[in-house]
Amino acid sequence: MDERGDNTDDEQDVEDEPIIPRRRILKRSVAACNRCRKRKQKCDGKLPTCSTCASAGTVCVPSERIVLRRDPDCNCAELREQVKNLSSQVTDLTSRLAEERSRAQRHTLDEDRSSLPAISQSTYRGEDLGRSCMTRVLRPTFPRRRTTNVPQDGFLSSPWHLWGSTDEDASLSNRRPHRDTWRTATEAWPRLVDIFFTRRWPQLPVIHKPSFLQRHLIPLSQGQHEDLLSLFQANIVLAIAAAERTESALDGSLPHQDYFEIAIQNLDAVFAADDIDCIQSLLLLSMYGSHEPQSVNMWYTIGLALRLAVGIDLHRQEAIAGCNTLEAEMRKRIWWSVYVMDRSISIALGRPLGIQDSDITMPFPEPLADDQLTSSSESPAVPNLIPSTNDTSTFIHIIKLRRLYTEAYNTFHSVGQTGARGTEDLEIIRRQHLLQFNEWLVRAPRYLNQTCMFQTSEWFQIAYHQAVMTLHRPSRVMPVNTVDEIRLCIDSSISLISCYSALCAKNKITYTFVALNSLFMAAVTMLHSLRASGIVRQELTKTVAESNIRLCARLLRSISAGRPVGESSALIIERLGQAIRNIFDSVSAEDEEVDTEFLLWFGLKSQRLPQPEQLTPSVDLAWNDLLANGFDMNGSMWADLFI
């Protein structure tokens, strides 16, 4: 047979072989449940119940036949070690970057504060907006005045004269706290946080304690992460508390300046945060500024917080629609904290209010404690019927006080008020305001165990007597007062000084620059009343007046805790007091320079001649000898309106 025939036979054999079909591999679910495996049904493996069991209405039990075998070629341990090393490198680089940023920020702030530029100076060209905001926030509230011309001093309020002429340290502290030193002081954090929430939180409940601990403090104390916003909020709270602490609480914690240093190194995170967090942080910064007004520009800081709050409509009731209990109450608290701070700072600085009451529809917060507010609560919390030291009852009463002060300020002390109303109408309005303040005092909450100054009966008395002095001092619309009104002024001023003395004896004093200014202006009002009326001098006697002067000077030094402004204000009271003692001995000892200084503290230094339509003071009216040359209707003499 030839070769060609052999090839033909081979091809025929191949064609005769049967074709075996390739087996089709079925896709099976390795996650089939026991029932589907037993019945050999297709299972989609859904958990907790597969579709087949759900249709049959039976219990679905996942199969235990699934065995996870470890891949011998897997290098998971090595990969985990690489991830750990990379995470360590990222943490190190982040820390180095934060240090470089803080070093550059400190350099910029040191240059800015050394020159103390005016607040009205334009922002630096080419500078980042956030850095510009930080620079302005950290300027002094009361920059030292470069000139002392009479027109400028005539409208400045008393704090400008006290802090603007005192060598307060407005620069950053020379201490640069090391990170290791800061971490070794974590044992003092719980005590400082407790001080903050017992002594300052009742006045301004800016933050929610459980949320603050869980979100910021605990992760930092455990070293879990170092979020920049957490670093700021935690350290500014510690700074406020450290400024509040007593001498017995000094062990184991850093000075409040050190906590403040660490906080402002992360100030850029505040402006990068969302609106609510930014407003909370600015309020906390202002709370620290109430202790150290030359470290924080409170006017600018509160102005930013107010504009942000209005920008997200926190002043309107619609801002809490659809919110859970925690979110709704915190929005209320944040808005009214902004309101209280705006009223306090604006009047203290003699500047316009940030928003009118008629534009506000946000309701007051409910008298609730922080532990009553949870984000998971479906039903609203039940308000406390009996005031408690750890709820917002104190804060609510402070809000009512600020609203009453606002009405009195708009009536008697606004720049546009020039006495267009008749004297009788103003007397009626003033009596109505006095009745409202009396009602506010009667309705003040009472606590068995007060935890802070703002919950004591003495503080409510201080607020009331401050209001009485405010209503009966000479104002733009009523520049002349009678002897009876002067009696009210001196009685309230002495009562206010006595209340501060009682708080000092109980160690309940909370230092703020507004509180120090309130005590100082009460002393000035007392001496002013003695200078203005011989009848009042006879009723009080020289011995009692000397005792009150010594008491007030001692309190100013004690409350200020060694600050230069406390010593300078005490020396001013002692000098004015000596002039008043001389008047007790001889009326001819009256000093025109002392009279001018009295007018300075009341914002009446620059005077105008009486206008034709203005009544000439009578010799029978009090204050006549001080205001014989006319009245300054443009002076901001009500800077000490708030305590």
C-alpha positions in Angstrom: 0.0 0.0 0.0 1.4 3.4 -0.9 1.9 6.3 1.5 -1.0 8.2 0.2 -3.4 5.3 1.0 -2.1 5.1 4.5 -3.0 8.8 5.2 -6.4 8.2 3.8 -7.1 5.4 6.3 -5.9 7.4 9.2 -8.3 10.2 8.4 -11.1 7.8 8.1 -10.3 6.3 11.6 -10.5 9.8 13.1 -13.8 10.4 11.6 -15.2 7.1 12.9 -14.3 7.9 16.5 -17.3 9.0 18.6 -17.3 12.7 19.7 -17.5 12.9 23.5 -19.2 16.1 24.6 -17.3 18.3 27.1 -19.0 18.3 30.5 -20.7 21.6 31.4 -19.6 22.8 34.8 -22.5 24.2 36.9 -21.9 27.2 39.0 -22.8 26.4 42.5 -23.3 28.8 45.4 -20.7 28.0 48.1 -22.8 30.1 50.5 -25.9 27.9 50.1 -27.9 27.3 53.3 -28.4 23.9 54.8 -32.0 23.6 53.5 -31.1 24.4 49.9 -28.1 22.0 50.0 -30.3 19.2 51.4 -33.0 19.8 48.8 -30.3 20.4 46.1 -31.9 23.8 45.2 -30.2 26.9 43.9 -29.5 29.3 46.8 -28.7 33.0 46.4 -26.9 33.0 49.8 -28.5 36.2 51.1 -28.2 36.9 54.8 -29.9 36.5 57.2 -32.5 34.7 55.0 -32.1 33.5 51.5 -34.9 34.1 48.9 -35.9 30.4 48.8 -36.3 30.1 52.6 -38.0 33.5 52.7 -40.6 32.2 50.1 -41.1 29.0 52.0 -41.4 30.9 55.3 -38.8 28.7 57.0 -35.8 29.4 59.1 -32.6 29.9 57.0 -29.5 28.3 58.6 -26.3 29.1 56.8 -24.2 26.1 55.9 -21.2 25.2 58.0 -19.5 23.3 55.1 -17.8 26.4 53.9 -14.1 26.1 54.9 -11.8 29.0 54.5 -8.4 27.7 53.6 -5.4 29.9 54.2 -3.3 30.5 51.1 0.2 29.2 51.9 1.6 31.8 49.5 -0.2 34.7 51.3 2.2 37.4 52.8 -0.4 39.2 55.0 1.9 39.7 57.9 4.5 41.4 55.7 1.8 43.6 54.2 0.5 44.6 57.6 4.0 45.5 58.7 4.4 47.7 55.6 1.1 49.4 56.3 2.1 50.1 59.9 5.4 51.6 58.8 3.7 53.8 56.2 1.2 54.9 58.8 4.0 55.8 61.1 5.7 57.8 58.4 2.5 59.7 57.6 2.0 60.5 61.3 5.6 61.8 61.5 5.3 63.9 58.4 1.9 65.3 59.6 3.5 66.3 62.9 6.5 67.9 61.2 4.2 69.8 58.9 2.1 71.1 61.8 5.2 72.2 63.6 6.4 74.1 60.5 3.0 75.7 60.1 2.9 76.7 63.8 6.5 78.1 63.6 5.5 80.2 60.6 2.3 81.4 62.3 4.1 82.3 65.5 6.6 84.4 63.4 3.8 86.2 61.7 1.9 86.9 64.9 5.0 88.1 66.8 5.7 90.6 64.0 2.1 91.7 63.9 1.7 92.1 67.7 5.1 93.9 68.1 3.8 96.7 65.9 0.2 96.7 67.3 -1.4 98.0 64.1 -4.8 99.7 64.3 -7.8 97.5 63.9 -8.9 99.7 61.0 -5.7 98.9 59.0 -6.4 97.1 55.8 -5.6 93.4 55.5 -2.2 92.4 54.2 -2.2 92.2 50.4 -1.3 88.8 49.0 -2.0 87.2 52.4 -4.2 84.2 52.7 -7.7 85.0 53.9 -7.6 82.5 56.7 -4.2 83.8 57.9 -5.6 87.3 57.8 -8.5 86.3 60.0 -6.2 84.6 62.4 -4.0 87.6 62.7 -6.9 89.9 63.5 -8.5 87.5 65.9 -5.3 87.4 68.0 -4.9 91.2 68.2 -5.6 92.9 71.6 -9.1 94.0 72.3 -7.8 97.3 73.6 -4.7 98.3 71.7 -2.6 101.0 73.3 -3.6 104.4 72.0 -0.8 106.3 70.3 -2.5 109.7 70.7 -4.6 111.1 73.5 -6.5 113.8 71.8 -9.7 115.0 73.6 -12.2 114.1 70.8 -11.0 110.5 70.8 -11.0 110.1 74.6 -14.4 111.8 74.9 -16.4 108.8 73.5 -14.2 105.9 74.7 -15.7 103.7 77.4 -14.0 102.9 80.7 -12.3 99.6 79.6 -10.5 101.5 76.9 -8.9 103.7 79.5 -8.1 100.9 81.9 -6.7 98.3 79.5 -5.5 100.7 76.8 -3.2 102.5 79.2 -2.0 99.5 81.1 1.1 97.5 80.2 -0.6 94.2 79.8 1.4 91.5 78.0 -0.4 91.5 74.7 2.3 89.3 73.0 2.4 85.5 72.9 3.9 83.9 75.9 7.7 83.3 75.7 7.0 79.7 76.9 6.7 77.3 74.0 5.2 74.2 75.5 6.8 71.0 74.2 4.5 68.3 72.9 6.0 65.8 75.4 5.4 68.2 78.3 1.8 68.7 77.1 1.2 64.9 76.9 2.6 64.3 80.4 -0.1 66.7 81.8 -3.0 64.6 80.6 -3.7 63.4 84.1 -4.9 67.0 84.9 -7.3 67.1 82.0 -10.3 65.4 83.7 -10.1 67.9 86.6 -9.8 70.9 84.2 -12.7 69.7 82.1 -14.8 69.4 85.3 -13.8 73.0 86.3 -14.9 74.2 82.9 -18.3 72.5 82.9 -19.1 73.5 86.5 -17.8 77.1 86.5 -18.1 78.5 83.0 -20.6 76.2 81.2 -23.7 77.3 83.2 -23.1 80.9 81.9 -22.5 79.9 78.3 -23.3 76.2 77.4 -21.5 76.4 74.1 -20.6 72.7 73.8 -22.3 69.4 74.7 -20.2 67.6 77.3 -20.7 64.0 76.1 -20.1 64.9 72.5 -17.0 66.9 73.5 -15.5 64.1 75.4 -16.2 61.4 72.8 -15.2 63.4 69.8 -12.3 65.5 71.0 -10.8 64.9 74.4 -10.8 61.1 74.8 -9.2 60.4 71.4 -6.5 63.0 72.1 -5.8 61.6 75.6 -5.5 58.1 74.3 -3.4 59.2 71.3 -5.8 57.7 68.8 -5.6 60.6 66.4 -4.7 64.3 66.4 -7.4 66.1 64.5 -6.5 69.8 64.3 -10.0 70.9 65.3 -9.9 68.5 68.3 -6.5 69.9 69.3 -8.0 73.5 69.2 -11.2 72.8 71.1 -9.7 70.6 73.7 -6.8 73.0 74.5 -9.0 76.1 74.5 -11.3 74.4 77.0 -8.3 73.5 79.1 -7.0 77.0 78.9 -10.3 78.5 80.1 -10.5 76.0 82.9 -6.8 76.6 83.9 -7.5 80.4 84.1 -10.5 79.6 86.4 -8.7 77.2 88.8 -7.9 77.9 92.4 -4.5 77.7 94.0 -5.1 74.2 95.3 -5.6 72.9 91.7 -2.2 73.9 90.3 -0.5 70.5 90.6 0.0 68.5 87.5 -1.4 71.0 84.9 0.1 73.6 82.7 -0.4 77.4 82.9 -3.4 78.6 80.9 -1.1 80.5 78.6 0.5 77.2 77.5 -2.9 75.6 76.6 -3.8 78.7 74.7 -0.5 78.6 72.8 -1.2 75.0 71.7 -4.8 75.9 70.8 -4.0 78.9 68.5 -1.3 76.8 66.7 -4.3 75.0 65.2 -6.5 78.1 64.7 -6.5 77.5 60.9 -8.5 74.4 61.5 -11.3 76.5 63.0 -11.8 78.5 59.8 -11.6 75.4 57.7 -14.4 73.7 59.8 -18.1 73.7 59.1 -20.2 76.6 60.3 -21.4 75.1 63.6 -17.9 73.9 64.7 -16.5 77.3 63.7 -19.0 79.2 65.7 -18.5 77.0 68.7 -14.7 77.5 68.5 -15.0 81.3 68.1 -17.2 81.4 71.2 -14.7 79.3 73.2 -12.0 81.7 72.0 -14.1 84.7 73.2 -14.6 83.0 76.6 -10.9 82.8 77.0 -10.6 86.4 75.8 -12.9 87.5 78.7 -10.0 86.4 81.0 -7.3 87.8 78.7 -8.7 90.6 76.5 -5.3 91.5 75.2 -4.8 88.0 73.8 -8.0 87.9 71.8 -9.8 90.6 69.8 -13.2 90.0 71.3 -15.0 92.5 69.1 -13.8 91.0 65.9 -14.2 87.4 67.1 -17.8 87.7 68.3 -18.6 89.7 65.2 -17.4 86.7 63.1 -19.4 84.3 65.2 -22.5 86.5 64.9 -22.3 86.8 61.1 -21.7 83.1 60.7 -24.7 82.3 62.9 -27.0 84.7 61.0 -25.7 83.4 57.7 -27.0 79.9 58.5 -30.2 81.4 60.0 -29.6 80.4 63.6 -31.6 83.4 64.7 -34.7 82.0 63.1 -36.9 79.3 64.4 -36.8 77.5 61.1 -33.2 76.6 61.7 -34.3 73.8 64.1 -37.1 72.3 61.9 -36.5 68.6 61.3 -33.7 68.4 63.8 -33.5 65.8 66.6 -33.5 66.8 70.2 -29.7 67.1 70.6 -29.2 69.1 67.4 -32.1 71.4 68.0 -31.1 72.2 71.6 -27.5 72.8 70.7 -28.5 75.2 67.9 -30.6 77.1 70.4 -27.7 77.2 72.9 -25.2 78.3 70.3 -27.3 81.1 69.0 -28.2 82.5 72.4 -24.6 82.2 73.5 -23.7 84.4 70.5 -26.4 86.8 71.5 -25.3 87.1 75.1 -21.7 87.6 74.1 -22.6 90.2 71.5 -24.6 92.2 74.0 -21.9 92.0 76.7 -19.0 93.0 74.4 -20.8 95.6 72.3 -22.0 97.5 75.3 -18.7 97.1 77.2 -16.8 98.6 74.2 -19.5 101.3 73.6 -20.3 100.0 70.1 -23.6 99.2 68.3 -25.4 96.0 68.9 -24.9 93.2 66.3 -28.6 92.4 65.8 -32.0 93.7 67.0 -34.3 91.7 69.2 -37.1 92.1 66.7 -35.2 90.1 64.1 -34.9 87.0 66.4 -37.4 84.2 66.4 -35.3 81.4 67.8 -36.9 80.1 71.0 -35.0 79.9 74.3 -33.3 76.6 75.1 -35.2 74.1 77.3 -33.9 73.7 80.9 -32.1 70.4 80.2 -28.9 68.9 81.3 -26.4 67.5 78.9 -27.0 63.9 79.9 -30.7 64.4 78.9 -29.7 65.1 75.3 -28.8 62.2 73.0 -28.8 62.0 69.3 -30.6 58.6 69.4 -33.5 59.9 71.4 -36.7 59.7 69.3 -39.0 61.5 71.8 -38.2 65.0 73.1 -36.6 65.3 76.5 -38.8 66.5 79.4 -37.7 69.9 80.7 -36.7 70.1 84.4 -39.4 71.8 86.5 -37.0 72.4 89.4 -33.8 74.4 88.4 -30.6 72.3 88.6 -27.0 73.4 88.7 -26.2 71.2 85.7 -29.0 72.3 83.4 -29.5 75.5 81.4 -31.7 77.3 83.8 -29.0 79.8 84.7 -28.2 80.4 81.1 -31.9 81.1 80.3 -32.2 83.6 83.1 -29.0 85.4 81.8 -30.6 85.6 78.4 -33.6 87.3 79.9 -31.3 89.7 81.7 -29.5 90.7 78.5 -32.8 91.3 76.7 -34.0 93.6 79.4 -30.6 95.5 79.3 -31.0 95.8 75.5 -34.4 97.5 75.9 -33.0 99.9 78.5 -29.9 100.6 76.3 -32.0 101.3 73.2 -34.2 103.7 75.2 -31.7 105.7 77.1 -28.2 105.2 75.7 -28.3 104.7 72.0 -26.5 107.4 69.9 -29.7 108.3 68.1 -31.5 109.1 71.4 -31.3 112.8 72.0 -34.2 113.4 74.4 -36.9 113.9 71.9 -39.4 112.4 74.4 -40.7 114.4 77.3 -39.2 114.0 80.8 -42.4 112.7 82.2 -42.6 110.0 79.5 -39.0 109.0 80.2 -39.7 108.7 83.9 -42.6 106.4 83.2 -40.5 104.3 80.9 -37.7 104.2 83.5 -40.0 103.0 86.2 -41.3 100.3 83.9 -37.8 99.1 83.3 -37.1 99.1 87.0 -40.2 97.0 87.6 -39.0 94.5 85.0 -35.6 94.2 86.7 -37.3 93.7 90.0 -39.4 90.9 88.5 -36.3 89.4 87.0 -34.6 89.3 90.4 -37.7 87.8 92.1 -37.8 85.0 89.5 -34.1 84.2 89.6 -33.5 80.5 90.1 -32.4 79.3 93.5 -29.9 76.5 94.0 -29.0 74.5 97.1 -25.4 73.8 96.1 -24.1 76.5 93.7 -21.2 75.4 91.5 -20.2 78.7 90.0 -20.6 82.5 90.6 -23.4 82.8 88.1 -25.7 80.6 90.2 -25.3 82.5 93.5 -27.8 84.9 94.9 -25.0 87.4 95.2 -24.5 87.4 91.4 -28.2 88.0 90.7 -28.1 90.9 93.2 -25.0 92.3 91.4 -26.9 92.2 88.1 -29.9 93.9 89.6 -27.9 96.7 91.3 -26.0 97.2 88.1 -29.3 97.7 86.3 -30.4 100.2 88.9 -27.3 102.3 88.5 -27.7 102.1 84.8 -31.2 103.5 84.8 -30.5 106.3 87.2 -27.1 107.7 86.1 -27.1 110.7 83.7 -27.8 109.5 80.2 -28.1 111.0 76.8 -31.8 111.6 77.2 -31.8 112.5 80.9 -28.5 114.2 81.8 -29.6 115.6 85.1 -30.6 113.5 88.2 -32.3 114.4 91.4 -31.0 113.7 94.9 -33.3 110.7 95.3 -31.9 109.2 92.1 -28.4 109.8 93.4 -29.3 107.9 96.6 -30.4 105.0 94.5 -27.1 105.1 92.6 -24.9 105.1 95.7 -27.1 102.5 97.5 -26.8 100.1 94.5 -23.1 100.7 94.1 -22.4 99.9 97.7 -24.6 96.8 97.6 -22.8 95.7 94.4 -19.4 96.1 96.1 -20.7 94.1 99.2 -21.9 91.3 97.0 -18.5 91.0 95.3 -17.0 90.9 98.8 -19.3 88.0 99.8 -18.4 86.1 96.6 -14.7 86.6 97.3 -15.2 85.3 100.8 -16.9 82.2 99.4 -14.2 81.7 96.7 -16.8 82.0 94.0 -15.3 84.8 92.0 -14.9 84.3 88.3 -12.6 86.8 86.8 -13.6 88.5 83.5 -12.5 91.9 82.3 -16.2 92.9 82.3 -16.6 91.9 85.9 -13.6 93.9 86.9 -14.8 96.9 85.0 -18.3 96.5 86.7 -16.7 96.6 90.1 -14.5 99.5 89.2 -17.4 101.5 87.8 -19.5 100.8 90.9 -16.7 102.3 93.0 -16.5 105.3 90.6 -20.3 105.8 90.8 -20.1 105.7 94.6 -17.4 108.3 94.7 -19.1 110.3 92.0 -22.3 110.4 94.1 -20.4 111.5 97.2 -18.8 114.3 95.1 -22.1 115.4 93.6 -24.3 115.7 96.7 -23.5 117.1 100.1 -26.7 115.6 101.4 -25.5 112.1 100.5 -22.1 112.8 102.1 -23.8 113.7 105.4 -26.0 110.6 105.3 -23.0 108.2 104.6 -20.4 109.8 106.9 -16.7 109.9 106.2 -15.8 106.8 108.3 -18.1 104.6 106.3 -16.9 106.1 103.0 -13.3 105.4 103.9 -14.2 101.8 104.7 -16.0 101.3 101.4 -13.0 102.8 99.5 -10.5 100.4 101.2 -12.8 97.4 100.6 -13.2 98.2 96.9 -9.4 98.7 96.4 -8.8 95.4 98.1 -11.4 93.6 95.9 -10.0 95.0 92.7 -6.6 93.6 93.6 -8.0 90.3 94.7 -10.3 89.7 91.7 -7.6 90.6 89.1 -5.3 87.9 90.6 -2.2 89.9 90.2 -2.9 91.4 86.8 -1.5 94.9 86.2 -4.9 96.3 85.4 -6.2 95.3 88.9 -3.4 97.3 90.5 -3.8 100.3 88.3 -7.6 100.4 88.8 -7.1 100.1 92.6 -4.7 103.0 92.6 -7.2 105.1 90.7 -10.0 104.4 93.2 -7.6 105.3 96.1 -6.6 108.5 94.4 -10.2 109.5 93.8 -11.1 108.4 97.2 -8.5 110.7 98.8 -10.0 113.6 96.9 -13.5 112.7 98.3 -12.1 112.4 101.8 -10.7 115.9 101.5 -14.2 117.2 100.5 -15.6 115.7 103.7 -13.2 117.9 105.6 -13.6 121.0 103.5 -15.9 121.8 100.6 -13.2 124.3 99.4 -11.0 121.2 98.7 -12.8 120.5 95.4 -10.4 119.8 92.6 -11.3 120.5 89.0 -8.9 117.9 87.7 -10.7 115.2 89.8 -14.0 116.4 88.4 -12.6 116.0 84.9 -11.4 112.5 85.7 -14.8 111.5 86.9 -16.2 112.7 83.6 -13.6 110.7 81.8 -14.7 107.4 83.3 -18.3 108.2 82.5 -17.4 109.1 78.9 -18.3 112.7 79.4 -14.8 114.3 79.2 -15.5 116.2 76.0 -18.3 118.6 76.8 -20.4 121.0 74.7 -22.0 124.3 75.6 -25.7 124.1 76.5 -28.0 124.3 73.4 -30.8 126.9 73.4 -33.4 124.1 73.7 -31.6 122.5 76.5 -32.6 123.4 80.1 -30.0 125.1 82.1 -29.2 123.0 85.2 -30.6 124.5 88.4 -28.5 125.0 91.5 -31.0 122.7 93.3 -30.3 119.8 91.1 -27.6 117.2 91.8 -24.6 116.8 89.5 -24.9 120.5 88.7 -21.4 121.3 89.9 -19.9 118.6 87.7 -21.9 119.5 84.6 -21.9 123.3 84.9 -20.4 123.7 81.4 -23.1 121.7 79.6 -23.5 118.1 78.8 -21.8 115.8 76.3 -24.6 114.1 74.5 -22.2 112.0 72.4 -20.3 110.3 75.2 -20.5 106.5 75.5 -20.7 106.5 79.3 -22.5 103.1 79.5 -19.7 100.8 78.7 -20.0 99.2 82.1 -23.6 98.4 81.6 -23.1 94.6 81.7 -21.4 92.5 84.4 
